Amino acid sequence: MGICASVERARWSAWDVEVNLSQRTYSQVVAAAGAQALILPPSDAVTEAPEEALGMLDALILAGGADLDPASYGAEADSRTTNFRGERDRFELALARSALERDLPVLGICRGMQILNVSCGGTLDQHLATAQTHVHTPGAFTDHEVRLAPDSLAARAVGGEVVKVASHHHQGLGALGEGLVASGHSVADDVVEAIEMPDRRFALGVLWHAEEEERSSVVAALREATHERVAS
């Protein structure tokens, strides 16, 4: 499974440089699902021609991270939209679009759900009116319940129609992208927390941080979709 990395500034020992960053929880939860993780750093060459990179993968995980550049969905930046990096945005949007075209299983987590929506022509709400219920201190997560549509991919992936999740985000979806349906909403404020594309084998976005679960049923469902893809 390919996991998209972020680009951040990091300091350690004698170094103070930009790094390709991926929290170990992503690779660990992929390993727990019985798969091998491959970290994908932003690359202009891959952005221009993502097919070869995707050809090495059984599935794609669009990971969490900083805000998207609002220009990617035709908007001007709100003062509370920060830290976006165009290189990463372009890279992940190209991967998402190409993965959907080839029906490669795709899972978007938090920012990754937003990437999935924008890749299909959707937009974002740059700062939720109820953001305080979804954001906690840096490195910590808020706990709340999400209601999932009956018999949706999201409900099948988690094994129920109500799930308690860990989240940390201040943005949400605006207009829904073409071909996507909203399949999960926060119980507290009805914010869209899961989207999916019914005409694809497995295309799911969740606003919560599934990688923070020791054994994520959502990642396990993604892994199962790769088995079905190989078998077919």
C-alpha positions, 0 to 999 in steps of 0.5 A: 500500500502506498502512503502519501508523505507530507513535506515539513521542516525538521531539526535533529542532531546537526540537521535543519532541513525539509523532510518527507514525513510520514507518522509511523502510525500509518505504516504500523496500521498497514502492517497490522492489516497484513500489508506492506507500506511504501512511503510516497514523497511528493514528486513533480515527475510522478505528478506529471505521470502517476501511472508508473508509480501507481502500477507498483501499488495494490492500494493508495492511502491519502494521509492527513496533514496540513490544509490544502491550497484553496486555489486547488478548488478555485477559492481564495485563502481564508486567514485561518487556512495555513501551511499549505504546500502546492507541490504536495497538493498537486502530487496527491490530486494527480495520484487520486485522480489516476487511482480512481481512473484505474479503479485502484482501492483508495482510502483518504484519511482526514486531509486525504478525504478532502483531497479525494473530494477536491480530486473529483471537483468538490470544494472545502469549507475552510473553517467549520462553524463548529471547528472547536468540537473537532480540534484539540491541542496539537498532537491530541484528538477529540472523541466523538460519534459518527453516524454511517449510512446503512449498508454503505462502504463506510458502515461495512468497513467499520462493522456498524452504523455508529462509530466512535472516532478520534479526529483533529481538523478545522476544515470540512467539505463544501460542495461534494465532488462528482460521483461521490456520496456522503455516507457518514455524519458527525452525530453532534453537528452533522458535519460530513465525516465519510464519503465514498464513490459507489461505482468504484471497487473501494474509494472511501474517505473518512475525516477521522484518524483511522491510523490512530487505531491499533488495528483499524477495521477501515485499513483492514477493509482496504486490505481486503479490497486489494485481495478482491482486486487481485482475484478478479 
